[in-house]
Amino acid sequence: MFRAFLVTILFATLPLKAQVATPKPPPVTVSDLSEAAHPVDSTASAAYKYRYGKTWFEKKNDDWVMVTEVYTRLKIYRKAGYEYANAEILYFSDSRRAKGFFSEAATYNLVNGAIEKTPLNEESQFEEEFEEEFTIKKIAMPNVKEGSIIEYKYTIKTPHFGALNDWYFQFDIPVDDVRYDVIIPTYFTYNIYSTGFVEIEEKPLSITFNKKTDVSERHYSYKAVNVPAIKDEEYVNNIDNYTSILKHEIASVQFPDFPPLKLSTDWVTVAKKIYEDDRFGRELKFNSYFEKDIDLVVKPEYTARQKADSIFSFVRGRMSWNKRAGYLCYRGVKKAYSEKSGNAAEINLMLTAMLRHAGLDANPVLVSTRSNGVALFPTRYAYDYVIASVTIDGNTVLMDATSKYSMPDVLPARTLNWVGRLIKKDGESSEISLTPKMNSRETVNVIAAIAADGTVSGQVRDLYADYVAYVLREMLATLQMEEYVEKLESMNKGVTISNYKLSNDKNPAKPLSESYGFTDSMHADLMGGKIYFSPMLHFSEQENPFTGETRNYPVDFIYPLQKRHIITVTLPEGYRVESMPEPVTMVMEENIGSYKYNITAQGNTIQLSSFFDINFPTVSHEYYRTLKDFFSKMIEKQKEKIVLVKNQ
């Protein structure tokens, strides 16, 4: 019930009487250039005033070419919006018939009350290759200032039309008027999908005859106005998952006098085709390159779980990930094993093959990483990664050996993207959850003392397990110890750290432990002969991450979390407690999470326990107000003060 909701629509072709032409925006005016701020979103550094697109098909001899033309007019309000004055297009350029270009590009400014137009020059246009068969065209608009209006048009012509380019109705800046027309020959049928929460006016229009191509065409028209900027807030997965986007996937082709050719597929078929690819399925069959090594790693007396853990540790320790994702092998598992380096497919297919060699029920799992987003329709491009799985005593354990700090069922965060697809030896497949199975734990123990001048000093021992340990290990791998201590001190103003020590930072099989001494000069105040301090010291949450009034997409914590603080504070000599916070227990609806705060005083010692739990990795936006109020109350409680007075 906490899984994000994505709208998926297959549009029917409903005949209407009128055919709507893509409109042209009005000319740039003095009033447009004089506008100092966006009328709805005054915080916007820029805004799309008009964004019109149109896709149609042209026929030359017996060849079809898809043409997409997009006009954009953009208003720059502040310097922070200058980045939007640069534009680029990307297209598949393996054919001479594929090309892309910009036109009608100019910058408008208001100079002495008159409109000044500066056209784009040749020196501000660039072209570069991208991943071999793709081309990028870029422009940098001239004479951009605060108040400028930018306009440009680009055109892409391509013989590849299995999928249309995604059409965005929403961006990280406001859009006043966005429209898209698609004219498709009746020979071609597309599945049409939509994501996001923006209200889009959809008009499937009548079938009309095109004399230029001698083919009837279906015309679809889409429009949205006053679209707010989508905000990449705290605890968001890939923001594109929730942005309003239109997608087209070709479903079938039928020419006259020929039977229909069905091109759309399902997830099972996609997975089977991937498995049959030599760069995937065949790589799983090789084992001679590792047999001797694995036979030494796996002892005959090992249980199935011990075999799996030993093989995983061996691969993780031997192999280095080259930072390339992918579910197909680039150089092959044999060469990767020899060179001790490979992409995600080479490392994890190798791991799968080794697990099978040891007699275990192991299978690869296709994954779409968080940066790749959630796929809306079945296609080979929906996936961009592969991990390994092994089923032991009916339980399936997921593994990814690309990270030196991952563990069985503790995957790199990049792979935690809802669901994957497990493929068996015969090519059969099934959906499998990637959701973490356990709550990751952090336990903080603090023993501190307050001096009469308000200085707090003490010792901290912090234990991290599972995902919280994984995240910290990944961070520590990129920093020197001194850098990390400085980072801790900068995050906690007034705190000085000494004698910092780490344990098990290189051993992900055990909880990560850090310990250090500290002095704190900012979390206790002396006023009127009394001492005021928060018993949470510098460990309290300072700001509510949920600041918006509403939210249209899920809250993504990545993994369930338990955070425990046990804090013991010794009072300064000659002082006693005048007042202290009341204990509290807060539980969110549907068992989303809870917070327990308990405090006791005995003699000259105060002991606080603070238990915070989030029980789901993803929480529906319907519970946003619940989360916001919960965090607000928790932070208020953690900021409450104990008041100390001198003994009489």
C-alpha positions in Angstrom: 0.0 0.0 0.0 3.0 2.3 0.3 4.2 1.7 -3.2 4.2 4.8 -5.4 1.3 5.2 -7.6 2.0 5.7 -11.3 -0.7 6.5 -13.8 -0.6 4.3 -16.9 -3.1 5.0 -19.7 -3.6 3.3 -23.1 -5.5 5.9 -25.2 -8.2 4.8 -27.5 -8.6 6.4 -31.0 -11.8 8.3 -30.6 -13.1 10.0 -33.8 -13.7 13.8 -33.4 -14.7 16.1 -36.2 -12.1 18.8 -36.0 -8.3 18.5 -36.5 -6.3 21.0 -34.4 -3.1 22.5 -35.9 -0.2 23.2 -33.6 -0.6 26.9 -32.7 2.1 29.6 -32.9 2.7 31.8 -29.9 2.2 35.5 -30.2 5.2 37.8 -30.9 7.5 38.8 -28.0 6.2 42.1 -26.5 7.6 44.9 -24.3 5.3 43.7 -21.6 6.7 40.2 -21.8 10.3 41.6 -21.4 9.2 43.9 -18.6 7.9 41.0 -16.4 10.1 41.0 -13.4 8.9 37.8 -11.7 6.7 34.8 -12.6 3.1 35.7 -11.9 2.4 32.4 -10.0 5.8 31.3 -8.7 7.8 34.3 -7.6 10.7 32.1 -6.6 11.2 30.8 -10.2 14.6 31.8 -11.7 13.1 31.1 -15.2 10.0 29.8 -16.8 8.8 28.2 -20.1 6.3 30.6 -21.5 5.5 28.4 -24.5 6.7 24.9 -25.4 5.0 23.4 -28.5 5.9 20.1 -30.1 4.7 18.2 -33.1 5.6 14.7 -34.4 4.6 13.5 -37.8 5.8 11.0 -40.5 7.1 11.6 -44.0 7.4 9.1 -46.7 10.1 9.0 -49.4 9.8 6.2 -51.9 9.1 3.2 -49.5 10.9 4.6 -46.6 9.4 6.3 -43.6 11.0 9.1 -41.6 9.7 10.4 -38.3 10.0 14.2 -37.8 9.7 15.9 -34.5 9.7 19.7 -34.3 9.8 21.6 -31.0 9.4 25.3 -30.4 10.5 26.8 -27.0 10.1 30.3 -25.5 11.8 30.8 -22.2 11.8 33.8 -19.8 14.9 34.4 -17.6 14.1 36.2 -14.4 17.4 35.9 -12.4 21.0 34.9 -12.9 20.3 31.5 -11.5 18.2 30.9 -14.6 21.0 31.5 -17.0 21.6 27.7 -17.3 18.2 27.4 -19.1 19.6 29.5 -21.9 21.6 26.5 -23.1 19.9 23.7 -24.9 20.8 20.4 -26.3 19.2 17.5 -28.3 20.2 13.9 -28.4 19.4 11.5 -31.3 20.3 8.1 -32.6 22.6 8.9 -35.6 23.7 5.5 -37.0 22.0 6.4 -40.3 22.6 9.3 -42.7 18.9 9.8 -42.8 19.0 10.7 -39.1 19.8 14.3 -38.3 19.0 17.1 -35.8 19.4 20.8 -35.9 18.4 24.1 -34.2 16.8 27.0 -36.0 15.0 30.3 -35.3 17.1 30.8 -32.2 17.4 34.3 -30.7 17.6 36.2 -27.5 15.3 39.2 -26.8 16.1 42.1 -24.5 14.5 45.4 -23.6 17.0 48.2 -24.4 15.9 51.8 -23.8 12.3 50.8 -24.0 12.7 49.0 -27.4 13.0 45.3 -28.2 16.5 44.1 -29.2 16.8 40.7 -30.9 20.2 38.9 -31.0 20.2 35.8 -33.2 22.2 32.7 -32.4 25.6 32.6 -34.2 27.5 29.7 -35.6 30.2 29.9 -32.9 27.6 29.1 -30.2 26.5 25.8 -31.8 28.3 22.6 -30.9 28.1 18.9 -31.9 29.6 15.9 -30.2 29.3 12.1 -30.3 27.8 10.3 -27.3 28.2 6.6 -26.7 29.2 5.8 -30.3 25.9 5.8 -32.2 24.3 8.9 -30.7 24.9 12.6 -31.5 24.4 15.6 -29.3 23.7 19.1 -30.7 24.1 22.0 -28.2 23.5 25.7 -28.3 24.5 28.5 -25.9 22.2 31.5 -26.4 23.9 35.0 -26.8 23.4 38.2 -24.8 21.5 36.6 -22.0 20.6 38.9 -19.1 18.1 39.1 -16.3 14.8 39.7 -18.0 15.8 38.1 -21.4 13.5 36.0 -23.4 15.0 33.1 -25.3 13.4 31.3 -28.2 14.6 28.4 -30.4 13.2 25.6 -32.5 14.8 22.2 -33.1 14.0 19.5 -35.5 14.9 15.8 -35.4 14.4 13.5 -38.4 15.0 9.8 -37.9 14.1 6.5 -39.6 13.9 4.9 -36.1 10.4 5.2 -34.7 10.0 2.2 -32.4 9.4 4.8 -29.7 8.9 8.5 -29.8 11.0 10.8 -27.7 9.5 11.3 -24.3 7.4 14.5 -24.1 7.7 16.4 -20.9 4.8 18.5 -19.6 6.7 19.4 -16.4 10.1 20.7 -15.5 11.9 22.1 -12.5 10.7 25.5 -13.5 7.1 26.6 -14.3 5.5 26.0 -17.7 2.8 28.4 -18.7 1.6 26.7 -21.9 2.8 23.3 -23.2 1.3 21.4 -26.1 2.1 18.4 -28.2 0.6 17.1 -31.4 1.3 13.6 -32.8 0.2 12.6 -36.3 0.6 8.9 -36.9 -0.1 6.9 -40.2 -2.8 4.3 -39.6 -0.2 1.7 -40.6 1.4 2.1 -37.2 -0.3 1.6 -33.8 1.4 2.9 -30.6 0.7 2.2 -27.0 0.6 5.6 -25.2 1.5 6.0 -21.5 1.4 8.9 -19.2 3.0 9.5 -15.7 2.8 12.2 -13.2 0.1 14.3 -11.6 -0.5 17.2 -13.9 -3.9 17.6 -15.5 -3.4 17.1 -19.2 -6.1 17.8 -21.8 -6.1 14.8 -24.2 -7.8 14.8 -27.6 -7.6 11.8 -29.9 -8.7 13.3 -33.1 -10.3 12.0 -36.3 -8.6 10.0 -39.0 -7.7 12.2 -42.0 -6.1 11.5 -45.3 -2.6 12.9 -46.2 -2.3 13.5 -49.9 1.5 13.7 -49.6 1.9 10.2 -48.3 -1.4 8.7 -49.6 -2.0 7.3 -46.1 -4.7 8.0 -43.6 -3.4 9.4 -40.3 -4.6 9.6 -36.7 -4.0 13.0 -34.9 -3.6 13.1 -31.1 -3.4 16.4 -29.3 -2.2 17.1 -25.7 -2.2 20.3 -23.7 -1.5 21.6 -20.2 -1.4 25.1 -18.9 0.0 26.7 -15.7 2.1 23.7 -14.8 4.0 24.2 -11.6 7.7 23.3 -11.2 8.3 19.9 -9.9 10.4 20.1 -6.7 13.1 17.5 -6.0 12.3 17.4 -2.3 13.9 15.3 0.5 13.4 11.6 0.3 12.6 11.3 -3.4 13.6 8.4 -5.6 14.1 9.5 -9.2 12.1 12.6 -9.7 11.4 11.6 -13.3 9.2 8.8 -11.9 6.7 11.4 -10.8 7.2 14.1 -13.5 4.4 14.4 -16.0 5.7 12.7 -19.2 4.1 11.2 -22.3 5.6 8.0 -23.8 4.9 6.2 -27.0 5.9 2.5 -27.7 5.1 1.0 -31.1 2.6 -1.9 -30.7 2.0 -3.2 -34.2 2.5 -2.5 -37.9 0.0 -3.4 -40.7 0.6 -2.5 -44.3 -2.1 -3.2 -47.0 -2.2 -6.8 -48.2 0.1 -7.9 -45.4 -0.8 -9.6 -42.1 -0.3 -7.5 -38.9 3.1 -7.5 -37.3 2.8 -7.3 -33.5 5.8 -5.6 -32.0 4.7 -4.8 -28.4 5.7 -7.5 -25.9 5.5 -8.4 -22.3 8.0 -8.6 -19.5 8.4 -12.3 -19.8 9.3 -12.1 -23.5 11.7 -9.2 -22.8 13.5 -11.2 -20.1 13.7 -14.3 -22.3 15.2 -12.4 -25.2 17.8 -10.9 -22.9 18.7 -14.4 -21.5 19.1 -15.6 -25.1 21.6 -12.9 -25.9 25.1 -14.4 -26.1 26.4 -11.6 -23.9 24.1 -12.7 -21.1 23.0 -16.4 -21.2 26.1 -17.8 -22.8 28.3 -16.1 -20.2 26.5 -18.0 -17.4 27.6 -21.3 -19.0 31.4 -20.7 -18.7 33.0 -22.2 -15.6 36.4 -23.5 -16.5 38.1 -20.2 -15.7 37.1 -20.3 -12.0 36.6 -24.0 -11.1 39.9 -24.5 -9.3 39.6 -21.3 -7.3 36.0 -21.9 -6.2 36.7 -25.5 -5.3 39.3 -24.2 -2.8 36.8 -21.5 -1.5 33.9 -23.9 -0.9 34.5 -26.7 1.6 32.6 -30.0 1.3 31.2 -29.6 4.9 29.7 -26.1 4.2 26.0 -25.6 4.4 24.3 -24.0 1.4 24.3 -20.6 3.1 28.0 -20.9 4.0 28.8 -21.8 0.4 26.8 -18.8 -0.9 28.5 -16.4 1.6 32.0 -17.7 0.8 31.5 -17.4 -2.9 30.1 -13.9 -2.6 33.0 -12.8 -0.4 35.4 -14.2 -2.9 34.0 -12.4 -5.9 33.5 -9.1 -4.0 37.1 -9.3 -2.8 38.7 -10.3 -6.1 36.7 -8.1 -8.5 36.7 -4.3 -8.9 33.7 -2.6 -10.5 34.6 -0.3 -13.4 31.6 1.9 -12.6 29.8 0.7 -15.8 26.2 -0.6 -15.3 24.5 -2.8 -17.9 23.1 -6.3 -18.0 25.2 -7.4 -20.9 28.9 -8.3 -20.7 31.2 -5.9 -22.4 34.4 -7.9 -22.5 33.1 -11.2 -21.1 33.4 -12.9 -17.8 36.6 -14.8 -18.6 38.6 -11.6 -19.4 37.0 -9.7 -16.5 38.0 -12.5 -14.1 41.5 -12.5 -15.5 41.9 -8.7 -15.2 40.0 -8.6 -11.9 37.8 -5.8 -13.2 34.4 -5.7 -15.0 31.0 -4.1 -15.4 28.0 -5.0 -13.4 27.0 -7.8 -15.7 30.4 -9.4 -15.8 30.8 -9.4 -12.0 27.3 -10.5 -11.1 26.8 -13.1 -13.9 30.2 -14.5 -12.9 28.9 -14.6 -9.3 25.7 -16.4 -10.5 27.7 -19.0 -12.5 29.9 -19.7 -9.4 26.9 -20.2 -7.2 25.5 -22.6 -9.7 28.8 -24.5 -9.9 28.6 -25.0 -6.1 25.2 -26.7 -6.7 23.1 -23.8 -5.5 19.8 -22.5 -7.0 21.2 -19.2 -8.3 19.7 -16.9 -11.0 20.4 -13.5 -12.4 17.9 -10.6 -11.6 17.4 -7.8 -14.1 17.2 -4.4 -12.4 16.4 -0.8 -13.4 18.6 1.4 -11.2 17.2 4.3 -9.4 18.8 6.7 -11.8 17.2 4.8 -14.7 13.8 5.2 -13.2 10.8 2.9 -13.1 9.9 1.4 -16.5 6.3 1.9 -17.7 6.3 -0.6 -20.5 8.2 -3.8 -21.4 11.3 -3.1 -23.4 15.0 -4.2 -23.2 15.9 -0.6 -22.4 13.8 -0.8 -19.2 16.6 -2.5 -17.5 20.2 -1.2 -17.1 21.7 -3.5 -14.5 21.8 -7.1 -13.2 22.4 -8.6 -9.8 22.5 -12.2 -8.5 20.1 -14.3 -6.4 20.3 -17.6 -4.6 17.4 -19.5 -3.1 18.2 -21.4 0.1 15.5 -23.2 2.2 12.8 -21.4 0.3 14.2 -17.9 0.9 15.7 -15.9 -2.0 18.8 -13.9 -1.1 19.9 -11.0 -3.4 23.6 -10.2 -4.0 25.6 -7.5 -5.8 29.4 -8.0 -5.7 30.2 -4.6 -7.4 30.6 -2.9 -4.0 33.3 -3.7 -1.5 30.8 -3.0 1.3 27.6 -4.8 0.1 26.4 -8.0 1.7 23.8 -10.6 0.9 20.5 -8.8 1.1 22.3 -5.5 1.6 22.5 -4.2 -2.0 23.9 -0.9 -3.2 21.3 1.8 -2.9 21.4 2.3 -6.7 19.6 -1.1 -7.2 16.8 -0.6 -4.7 14.2 0.4 -7.2 11.0 -1.4 -6.3 11.1 -4.7 -8.3 13.5 -6.7 -10.5 13.0 -9.7 -12.8 14.5 -13.0 -11.9 15.4 -15.2 -14.9 15.9 -19.0 -14.6 18.0 -21.3 -16.7 15.2 -22.1 -19.1 14.5 -18.4 -19.7 11.4 -18.3 -17.6 11.1 -15.3 -15.4 9.2 -13.7 -12.5 9.0 -10.4 -10.7 10.9 -10.2 -7.5 10.8 -7.4 -4.8 14.0 -5.5 -4.3 12.7 -3.9 -1.1 15.1 -4.4 1.9 13.8 -7.1 4.2 15.2 -5.8 7.5 15.2 -2.6 9.4 18.7 -1.0 9.4 19.9 0.0 12.8 21.9 2.7 14.4 22.5 2.6 18.1 24.2 5.6 19.8 25.4 5.4 23.4 26.6 8.6 25.1 28.0 9.1 28.6 28.5 12.8 29.3 28.8 15.4 32.1 27.9 19.1 32.3 30.3 21.5 34.0 29.1 24.5 36.0 30.1 26.8 33.1 27.8 24.9 30.7 30.5 22.9 28.9 29.4 19.4 28.0 32.0 16.6 27.6 31.7 12.9 27.1 32.2 9.7 25.2 30.2 8.4 22.2 30.0 4.9 20.9 27.9 4.5 17.7 27.0 1.1 16.2 25.8 0.9 12.5 24.2 -2.2 11.0 23.0 -3.3 7.6 22.2 -0.3 5.2 23.3 2.5 7.6 26.6 0.7 7.9 26.9 0.3 4.2 26.2 4.0 3.5 28.8 5.1 6.1 31.4 2.6 4.7 30.9 4.0 1.2 31.4 7.5 2.5 34.5 6.6 4.5 36.0 5.0 1.5 36.1 8.4 -0.2 37.5 10.5 2.7 40.6 10.5 4.9 39.9 10.1 8.6 40.8 13.7 9.3 38.3 14.9 6.6 35.5 12.8 8.1 36.1 14.1 11.6 36.1 17.7 10.2 32.8 16.8 8.5 31.3 15.6 11.8 32.4 18.8 13.6 31.0 21.0 10.8 27.7 19.2 11.1 27.6 19.9 14.9 28.5 23.5 15.6 30.4 24.0 18.8 31.4 20.3 19.1 35.1 19.3 19.1 35.9 15.6 18.6 39.0 13.8 19.9 40.4 10.3 19.8 38.2 9.2 16.9 38.3 5.4 16.3 36.7 3.0 13.8 36.1 -0.7 14.1 35.1 -3.1 11.4 35.1 -0.4 8.7 36.6 -2.9 6.2 34.5 -5.9 7.4 30.9 -5.5 6.2 30.0 -8.9 7.8 30.1 -7.1 11.2 28.4 -3.9 12.5 30.5 -0.8 12.0 31.5 0.9 15.2 32.9 4.4 15.8 33.9 5.9 19.1 35.2 9.3 20.1 35.4 11.9 22.9 33.8 15.3 22.5 33.4 18.7 24.1 30.4 20.8 23.4 30.2 24.5 24.1 26.9 25.4 22.5 24.1 23.0 23.8 23.9 24.3 27.4 23.0 27.9 28.3 23.5 29.8 31.6 20.8 32.3 32.4 19.7 33.7 35.7 21.8 31.3 37.7 20.2 28.3 35.9 21.5 25.9 33.3 19.2 25.1 30.3 20.2 22.2 28.1 18.6 19.6 25.8 19.4 16.1 27.0 19.7 15.0 23.3 22.7 17.3 23.2 24.0 17.7 19.6 22.2 14.5 18.5 18.8 16.0 18.1 17.2 16.5 14.6 17.3 20.2 13.8 15.0 20.7 10.8 11.9 19.0 9.4 12.8 17.6 6.0 9.2 18.0 4.9 8.5 21.7 4.4 5.9 21.7 1.6 2.2 22.0 2.3 1.4 19.1 0.0 3.2 16.4 -1.9 2.2 14.5 -5.0 4.7 11.6 -4.9 5.8 9.1 -2.4 8.3 9.6 0.4 11.3 7.3 -0.2 13.4 6.4 2.8 15.2 3.8 0.7 15.2 1.3 3.6 13.4 0.8 6.9 15.3 2.4 9.8 15.7 2.1 13.5 17.7 4.8 15.4 18.3 4.5 19.1 19.9 7.0 21.4 20.8 6.1 25.0 22.3 9.2 26.7 23.4 9.4 30.3 24.3 12.9 31.6 26.0 13.7 35.0 24.9 17.0 36.5 27.4 19.6 37.8 28.1 19.4 41.5 25.7 21.5 43.5 22.9 21.5 40.9 19.6 19.7 40.8 16.8 19.3 38.3 14.1 21.9 38.5 12.1 20.7 35.5 12.5 18.3 32.6 10.5 17.2 29.5 7.7 14.7 29.9 8.0 11.2 28.3 6.1 10.7 25.1 5.1 7.9 22.7 4.0 8.7 19.2 2.8 6.1 16.7 1.9 7.0 13.1 -1.2 5.4 11.5 -0.8 2.2 9.5 2.4 1.4 11.6 4.4 3.7 9.4 6.7 4.6 12.2 6.9 5.6 15.9 8.9 7.7 18.3 9.4 7.0 22.0 11.1 9.5 24.3 11.6 8.6 28.0 13.7 10.4 30.5 14.4 9.8 34.2 16.5 11.5 36.9 18.1 9.7 39.8 20.5 11.6 42.1 22.9 13.6 40.0 22.3 11.6 36.8 19.8 11.9 34.0 19.2 9.1 31.6 17.4 9.6 28.2 16.2 6.9 25.7 15.1 8.1 22.3 13.8 5.4 19.9 12.9 6.4 16.3 11.5 3.9 13.8 10.4 4.1 10.2 9.0 0.7 9.2 8.6 1.1 5.4 11.1 2.1 2.7 8.4 4.0 0.8 5.4 5.8 2.2 2.5 7.0 0.0 2.1 10.7 -0.5 -1.4 10.3 1.1 0.4 10.1 4.4 2.6 13.2 3.8 0.7 15.3 6.4 1.1 12.5 8.9 4.8 12.3 8.3 5.2 16.1 8.4 3.4 16.4 11.7 5.2 13.5 13.2 8.7 14.9 12.4 7.6 18.3 13.6 6.5 16.9 17.0 9.6 14.7 17.3 11.9 17.7 16.6 10.0 19.8 19.1 10.4 17.1 21.8 14.1 16.7 21.1 14.6 20.5 21.5 12.9 20.6 24.9 15.2 21.7 27.8 16.1 20.4 31.2 16.4 23.2 33.7 19.0 22.9 36.5 19.1 25.1 39.5 21.6 25.3 42.4 20.9 23.5 45.6 19.7 25.7 48.4 
